[in-house]
């Protein structure tokens, strides 16, 4: 099995999405309510390009380890550990032993599931997954795309993951869905070595 070869990068993938947790709620306070049909294209966009309603959970104080400014200065695993919205993901990455590899990976794109995304998995199944290091590594590496940090305009399409299979991203502007079911709730989040897209469902590799 080739998983061991990209365990390092895999870790990055996992935490990378940790970075995914984002946001500032300033836009919601200053902008006029968008028309229903324009809600997605008018999703909050931050000064540095982050977008999505889920970004409102990110601290605005630049001195806070979970802020966009702070996350951009450190590797993805470290960045994710400062974000409370990604605590389950961070625990999974630690359980799989991918933290160091994640921080050492270069130029990856990570789809990071939120705590609520993991909560959709029945507890018994989640506990079993966390206890199965091989399966956990397979799933986490499926959330990481190697070969570059994808900007929003390059995100739509098929992308090879560290797990070996592809993810299918559809959408444009600030409205994206991965594999037809997992929505990007906070996107274009930068860390020192990754671009993170926070998603609302855990991605499962095809059987």
C-alpha distance (Angstrom), angle and dihedral (degrees) to the residues before:
residue distance angle dihedral
X1 . . .
X2 3.80 . .
X3 3.77 97.8 .
X4 3.80 93.1 101.4
X5 3.81 89.7 61.5
X6 3.72 93.2 62.8
X7 3.75 101.1 30.5
X8 3.79 87.3 109.8
X9 3.72 93.6 53.1
X10 3.73 90.0 38.6
X11 3.74 91.3 62.3
X12 3.71 88.0 54.4
X13 3.69 88.9 53.7
X14 3.71 93.1 54.7
X15 3.73 98.2 47.3
X16 3.63 90.8 36.2
X17 3.65 89.5 70.0
X18 3.68 86.7 47.5
X19 3.70 83.8 69.7
X20 3.58 84.4 56.0
X21 3.78 93.7 84.3
X22 3.76 103.6 99.1
X23 3.62 154.9 157.6
X24 3.68 166.3 100.4
X25 3.76 123.5 -140.0
X26 3.80 95.6 -154.7
X27 3.78 94.3 104.1
X28 3.77 92.5 55.1
X29 3.80 89.2 57.6
X30 3.78 98.5 46.3
X31 3.80 105.7 33.2
X32 3.80 124.3 80.5
X33 3.82 113.9 -110.8
X34 3.83 107.4 -88.4
X35 3.78 122.1 -125.1
X36 3.82 111.1 -96.1
X37 3.80 92.0 -109.7
X38 3.80 91.1 52.8
X39 3.79 97.2 45.1
X40 3.78 96.2 105.7
X41 3.81 98.2 41.2
X42 3.80 88.2 47.4
X43 3.81 94.5 50.8
X44 3.81 112.5 144.0
X45 3.80 111.9 -78.8
X46 3.80 119.9 -163.1
X47 3.79 126.5 -142.3
X48 3.80 92.4 -100.3
X49 3.80 95.2 45.5
X50 3.82 102.8 -90.9
X51 3.80 112.4 142.1
X52 3.79 142.3 -178.6
X53 3.79 140.0 75.5
X54 3.82 90.0 -96.0
X55 3.79 90.3 66.0
X56 3.80 88.6 75.5
X57 3.82 88.4 81.9
X58 3.82 92.2 65.0
X59 3.82 117.0 100.2
X60 3.79 114.6 -111.6
X61 3.81 95.9 -152.2
X62 3.85 105.2 101.0
X63 3.82 88.9 -148.6
X64 3.80 90.9 61.7
X65 3.83 112.6 97.6
X66 3.80 89.5 -134.8
X67 3.82 96.9 55.2
X68 3.81 122.0 108.1
X69 3.80 90.0 -114.9
X70 3.81 93.5 53.5
X71 3.82 94.5 43.4
X72 3.80 91.4 53.5
X73 3.81 90.1 61.4
X74 3.82 98.7 56.3
X75 3.85 138.6 51.1
X76 3.77 117.5 -84.9
X77 3.81 99.0 -102.0
X78 3.78 91.5 51.2
X79 3.79 90.5 44.2
X80 3.79 91.9 51.8
X81 3.79 92.9 50.0
X82 3.79 89.2 64.0
X83 3.80 93.0 55.5
X84 3.84 115.9 84.3
X85 3.82 91.2 -162.1
X86 3.81 89.1 65.7
X87 3.80 99.8 44.3
X88 3.82 94.6 116.1
X89 3.79 90.5 50.8
X90 3.78 90.8 49.0
X91 3.82 90.3 51.1
X92 3.81 89.9 50.7
X93 3.79 92.1 49.8
X94 3.81 90.6 51.0
X95 3.81 91.0 47.2
X96 3.80 89.9 53.3
X97 3.80 91.6 47.6
X98 3.80 93.0 -121.5
X99 3.79 102.1 126.5
X100 3.80 98.7 98.6
X101 3.79 93.4 41.0
X102 3.74 90.1 49.5
X103 3.78 93.8 52.2
X104 3.80 89.6 47.7
X105 3.81 97.0 50.4
X106 3.80 119.4 107.8
X107 3.79 128.0 -136.5
X108 3.79 105.4 -15.7
X109 3.78 135.3 152.6
X110 3.80 115.6 -132.4
X111 3.78 130.5 -162.4
X112 3.80 103.0 -153.9
X113 3.82 119.4 -162.3
X114 3.80 116.1 -143.4
X115 3.80 124.1 -129.3
X116 3.82 88.1 -99.8
X117 3.81 89.1 55.0
X118 3.81 90.8 57.3
X119 3.82 89.8 44.2
X120 3.82 88.6 64.8
X121 3.81 88.2 69.0
X122 3.84 112.7 84.3
X123 3.82 108.8 -103.2
X124 3.80 94.5 -120.5
X125 3.81 90.6 52.7
X126 3.80 92.6 45.7
X127 3.80 92.1 49.6
X128 3.81 90.0 50.1
X129 3.81 90.7 49.2
X130 3.81 93.1 50.7
X131 3.81 88.9 51.6
X132 3.82 93.1 51.8
X133 3.82 105.1 74.4
X134 3.82 95.4 -175.6
X135 3.80 94.5 50.7
X136 3.80 91.6 42.0
X137 3.80 91.3 52.6
X138 3.80 90.1 49.6
X139 3.80 92.5 53.6
X140 3.80 95.5 43.1
X141 3.81 93.7 49.4
X142 3.81 88.2 50.9
X143 3.81 86.6 66.6
X144 3.81 93.1 58.0
X145 3.80 126.2 81.7
X146 3.80 115.6 -164.1
X147 3.78 129.1 -157.5
X148 3.78 100.9 61.9
X149 3.77 148.0 -17.1
X150 3.81 106.8 -80.9
X151 3.80 116.6 -137.9
X152 3.84 116.9 -148.3
X153 3.83 91.9 -100.3
X154 3.83 89.5 56.7
X155 3.80 97.5 40.7
X156 3.81 100.7 88.9
X157 3.81 113.2 88.1
X158 3.80 141.7 48.6
X159 3.81 116.3 -43.5
X160 3.82 130.0 -173.4
X161 3.80 114.2 -126.0
X162 3.78 131.4 -151.7
X163 3.80 87.9 -107.5
X164 3.82 88.0 65.2
X165 3.80 101.7 -111.9
X166 3.79 128.9 88.6
X167 3.79 135.8 -104.9
X168 3.79 119.6 -145.1
X169 3.81 115.0 -140.1
X170 3.79 119.8 -169.7
X171 3.80 129.6 -176.9
X172 3.78 141.4 53.1
X173 3.79 143.6 -125.8
X174 3.83 103.4 14.0
X175 3.82 99.1 -25.6
X176 3.83 114.6 89.1
X177 3.80 135.8 155.4
X178 3.81 126.1 -168.3
X179 3.81 118.7 -145.1
X180 3.79 89.7 -10.9
X181 3.79 95.8 -72.8
X182 3.80 114.8 51.7
X183 3.81 113.7 78.4
X184 3.78 124.9 -151.8
X185 3.82 104.4 -121.7
X186 3.81 97.6 175.0
X187 3.77 119.8 18.0
X188 3.79 144.9 -177.9
X189 3.81 93.5 30.7
X190 3.79 111.6 165.9
X191 3.78 129.5 -142.0
X192 3.81 127.6 170.4
X193 3.81 92.3 -89.9
X194 3.80 107.7 14.9
X195 3.78 147.8 41.4
X196 3.80 111.1 -132.7
X197 3.78 130.8 -153.7
X198 3.80 112.7 -168.1
X199 3.82 112.4 -142.7
X200 3.80 134.6 -166.3
X201 3.83 98.7 -135.8
X202 3.81 134.5 44.7
X203 3.81 111.9 -110.2
X204 3.79 115.0 -127.4
X205 3.83 120.3 -157.1
X206 3.82 114.3 -120.2
X207 3.80 111.8 -97.1
